Each structure stands twice: as structure tokens, then as C-alpha cells.
Amino acid sequence: MNKGFPEEGWTDDAIKAHLEGTKRNDIDWKAGRSWSLMYRVDEAHQSAIEAAYTSFFSENFISPVAFSSLRALERDVVDWSASLLHAPDGYEGLLTGGGSESIFLVVLAARDRARKRGIRNPELVMPATAHPAFNKAADWLDVRIRICPVDDNQLPDVERYKRLIHSKTILLIASAPSYPHGVLDPIDEIGALAHEKGILFHVDACVGGYMLPWVEKLGYPIPNWDFRVPGVTSISADLHKFGYAAKNCSLLLYRSSGILDHQIYVRSDWAGGVYATAGLLGTRPGGAIAAAWTSIRRLGQQGFLAIAKRNMEAAEALRRDLLTIPEIELVGTSSMNILAYRTKQNRPDLFILADYLAEQGWQVDRQHKPLSIHITVMQHNQGVLDQYIADVKAGLSFAKQHPERSGEGEAVMYGLLARLPSEPLVKRQVKDVVLDWYQSDKTNDLVIVEGTSSYTQPKVPTWQSFLNNLLLRWYRWRQK
């Protein structure tokens, strides 16, 4: 049903009440029950970056000439980050609208650089654990991906990785670390391959770029992964993650000049004048740049180091407690405050445990290949670790007593996704669910009384309806 454009404006109190009402069913991350998505320090830091964002709320970085203030702030952030990541003289870099944009631009630059060198049908090589933003960029840019499988430790075999490289390879990828399990890829060895063969090598440090340097300074054993590895030609790192800045803001840094040139778009014959952008976006919000600058300037090395210490100590404590539970094992060897765990041989069913934890109010990141639960330990989690372990133990007991729950809730869906033989079928069903979120017949039930609101979530497809459709298509596929 099409909604008419509002005829009258609401009062500020009514708007505030409505906005707060929409959050009613969101995860209560402030209570420490979210293990991803939120990267915060404390209320004082949050207030500081919000104020910085607001002070540049209207400024538009589509024109560095008109807003030289933003150019100066961006330059500071890039230079500070280059020092942190050991970039040599001659580096080039910019801030982007998030990690996915950084990744897209890297693939774009590699493709267009290869085109100018006469390479057609270009390919990139990456581990199976690399972020799906690379798949999205490659699909959109018509670049083929060769995927290197990972072993039980979630690491790619370098010899197998090497065999995937050939004359059409334009870009190598590694993660520092991979998001699902916090595992650092063998960047030294892949870098040696890139250096030997003269191929661009991008390190996706979107999750680790502003955390690993401090973990290393704290004395944890972190192998070289940044520009100290000679073959590394570019790095992406998200400031809105462990840079504790506002969303969306990511860094894209190139070792040397000449690569950035391939991602710059220029049109000189437009009626409106010369149009040029170094990134995907035209209009760029100044607030995100100001917030990133403020976060680094406010915390400094000592602030980042202290936060990293607390996060790592909390992650180590949680890791130790999980390993005292006989049914639990960790997946891979994490390099930072990210970990993934599972039940041994999936006994009891991991996703019954996941559903139980969700029922207790925890946000649960379910993963497959292999089946596991993801955790990123942050500031807001540190006061609830004991309660989480208690709920894991209770959930395991529940899963043992109720094996039939593997056929209910999200347990059955995630278990099925891990076993279905038809990936195109799964992709089509997931796409249908997402498409349904944006269709025009979704309605909100909203009652407004001056200054207050009563709100229920929009009617969107449930995972159960997703599952029903998926099963139906699966059975039809098997009958063909």
C-alpha cells in the first residue's frame, strides 16, 4: 500500500518518541549482549565523535576546494594511519565510505591497471575466508575469482594458493585477520609470491588494521602483515571499527604512487563542468571524516593501547572459560579479540545452543563452513562474560535434553544451509527475502499521541517462511 507524503509536520517530541520506538526490537547492545556490529569506547568518547560529526554535518567533501578543512582532516588521518601501518615514503591514500567501498576500489584499480597492460578476462586469487565484498566487487566488475580453500585451522595452503596464480592474475588477497574466526592469513608468504611475480597484493585489514598494531605492541606474537611485507601494495582498514569513529569511514592506502590513478574517475565534457572523484561516491559526508580525525586525536597511542589491552584480556578470559567446557572447541587460532567456537562433532547441535542463547537475549552470529558461533569481544561485553559462560553451559544442557529442537527455529535453517548441495537455490531464496524487505506492501503499525508513539516492527519475511520456501525448492530440485 502506497503511503501518502506527510501533510503536516510532527513536533520534535513526537519525532523523538517515534525514533526511540523503532528501536524497541533492536538488540540491547548497551547491556553487552551484542558480539558484533558495535565498536565503541565509552559515552564520553561517543559524545566527542558525535559532536565532531555534527560540527561538519552539512559540509560536503565532493569538493575539496570548497571545503579545504575536510581535506586537511583527511590528510591527517591518512598520514597518521600510514605511520601506524609502516607505509614507506611515496604512499597515497584516502578515506572511503566503508570497507566495502575500499575493497571495490582496489578491485577496480587492479582491473583498469590490467586493461592498460593488455590483460583481458582478469582474475584475482583469495582464500575462502576472505570477505564477500571481494566477490561482490568482482561480480560487478567482471573479474573472475579463484578461491583457495582453507584447512581446519582456517588457513590457506600457500602452495595451493601459488598454483592458482597465472598470466591473467591481477590481484592477490589476504586478510588481517579474516572476520569469521580472527585468523591472520600467511601474509609474509603470499607477499613473497606477489613480489616475485610483480602482482598487486591487497591486505584486507578492515577489521584488524586499527587493532593489530596495538596487539603487537602489547607483546602478543603477531607476524608481519602490513607494509613491512615487501609484496603488500595496498591495505584497507575501517576507522568505524577499531578506530572507534562514526559509521561509515574506512581507509584505503597504497604503498606507492601510480595505483590510485586507476580508480579516479574524470569527465571533462559535462555541461556542469569538470567532474572528478577518487572514490565511488560523489557527495561525501564531512561528519564521518571529522569524527575519524577526532577519534584518533582524542585517544592517541596510549588511549588505543589501553583499550586494546582491556579487549585482549577480556577475550583471553572468555577463551579460557570456553575451553573449560568439555563440549566446546575453538575454530582456528585468533590473532586478536575475535574468536569462534563450536561443539565437538556438533554434539549437541550447535544451533540449538545458538537458539537458546538468542532466547536469553544474546545477539548470536551463526556461521557455517565450519559450523560455529562468532564473537568479537568489545568494551561493552566485559561486564557480562561470566553470565555468557553460564548461559552457554545452560544452553548445552538444554540442547542435550531437547535434540528435537534441531528441527525448529533458526537451528534448522542454519543446519540446512550448511548441508544443502545447491548453492544457487540458497542464493535465490536469500535474495527473495532481502527483496521482500524493500517492497511497497510492507506497513508499520504506528499510533501517535502528541509526544509519544507506539510502534511495532514492519511486517517482513521470517526465517521460517524463508526455510519453508527453501525446502520446497530443494525437494523440487531433487526430483529433477
C-alpha positions, 0 to 999 in steps of 0.5 A, a space after each residue: 500500500 502506497 503511503 501518502 507524503 506527510 501533510 503536516 509536520 510532527 513536533 520534535 517530541 513526537 519525532 523523538 518518541 517515534 525514533 526511540 520506538 523503532 528501536 524497541 526490537 533492536 538488540 540491547 547492545 548497551 547491556 553487552 549482549 551484542 558480539 558484533 556490529 558495535 565498536 565503541 569506547 565509552 559515552 564520553 568518547 561517543 559524545 566527542 565523535 558525535 559532536 565532531 560529526 555534527 560540527 561538519 554535518 552539512 559540509 560536503 567533501 565532493 569538493 575539496 576546494 570548497 571545503 579545504 578543512 575536510 581535506 586537511 582532516 583527511 590528510 591527517 588521518 591518512 598520514 597518521 594511519 600510514 605511520 601506524 601501518 609502516 607505509 614507506 615514503 611515496 604512499 597515497 591514500 584516502 578515506 572511503 565510505 566503508 570497507 566495502 567501498 575500499 575493497 571495490 576500489 582496489 578491485 577496480 584499480 587492479 582491473 583498469 591497471 590490467 586493461 592498460 597492460 593488455 590483460 583481458 578476462 582478469 582474475 584475482 586469487 583469495 582464500 575462502 575466508 576472505 570477505 564477500 565484498 571481494 566477490 561482490 566487487 568482482 561480480 560487478 566488475 567482471 573479474 573472475 575469482 579463484 578461491 583457495 580453500 582453507 584447512 581446519 585451522 582456517 588457513 590457506 595452503 600457500 602452495 595451493 594458493 601459488 598454483 592458482 596464480 597465472 598470466 591473467 592474475 591481477 590481484 592477490 588477497 589476504 586478510 588481517 585477520 579474516 572476520 569469521 574466526 580472527 585468523 591472520 592469513 600467511 601474509 609474509 608468504 603470499 607477499 613473497 609470491 606477489 613480489 616475485 611475480 610483480 602482482 598487486 597484493 591487497 591486505 584486507 585489514 578492515 577489521 584488524 588494521 586499527 587493532 593489530 598494531 596495538 596487539 603487537 605492541 602489547 607483546 602478543 606474537 603477531 607476524 608481519 602483515 602490513 607494509 613491512 611485507 615487501 609484496 603488500 601494495 595496498 591495505 584497507 582498514 575501517 576507522 568505524 571499527 577499531 578506530 572507534 569513529 562514526 559509521 561509515 569511514 574506512 581507509 584505503 592506502 597504497 604503498 606507492 604512487 601510480 595505483 590510485 590513478 586507476 580508480 579516479 574517475 574524470 569527465 571533462 565534457 559535462 555541461 556542469 563542468 569538470 567532474 572528478 572523484 577518487 572514490 565511488 561516491 560523489 557527495 561525501 559526508 564531512 561528519 564521518 571524516 571529522 569524527 575519524 580525525 577526532 577519534 584518533 586525536 582524542 585517544 592517541 597511542 596510549 588511549 588505543 593501547 589501553 583499550 586494546 589491552 582491556 579487549 585482549 584480556 577480556 577475550 583471553 578470559 572468555 577463551 579460557 572459560 570456553 575451553 573449560 567446557 568439555 563440549 566446546 572447541 575453538 575454530 582456528 587460532 585468533 590473532 586478536 579479540 575475535 574468536 569462534 567456537 563450536 561443539 565437538 562433532 556438533 554434539 549437541 547441535 550447535 544451533 540449538 545452543 545458538 537458539 537458546 542463547 538468542 532466547 536469553 537475549 544474546 545477539 548470536 552470529 551463526 556461521 557455517 563452513 565450519 559450523 560455529 558461533 562468532 564473537 568479537 569481544 568489545 568494551 561493552 561485553 566485559 561486564 557480562 562474560 561470566 553470565 555468557 559462560 553460564 548461559 552457554 553451559 545452560 544452553 548445552 544442557 538444554 540442547 542435550 535434553 531437547 535434540 528435537 529442537 534441531 528441527 525448529 527455529 533458526 537451528 534448522 535453517 542454519 543446519 540446512 544451509 550448511 548441508 544443502 548441495 545447491 548453492 544457487 537455490 540458497 542464493 535465490 531464496 536469500 535474495 527473495 527475502 532481502 527483496 521482500 524487505 524493500 517492497 511497497 506492501 510492507 506497513 508499520 503499525 504506528 499510533 501517535 499521541 502528541 509526544 509519544 508513539 507506539 510502534 511495532 516492527 514492519 511486517 517482513 519475511 521470517 526465517 521460517 517462511 524463508 526455510 519453508 520456501 527453501 525446502 520446497 525448492 530443494 525437494 523440487 530440485 531433487 526430483 529433477 
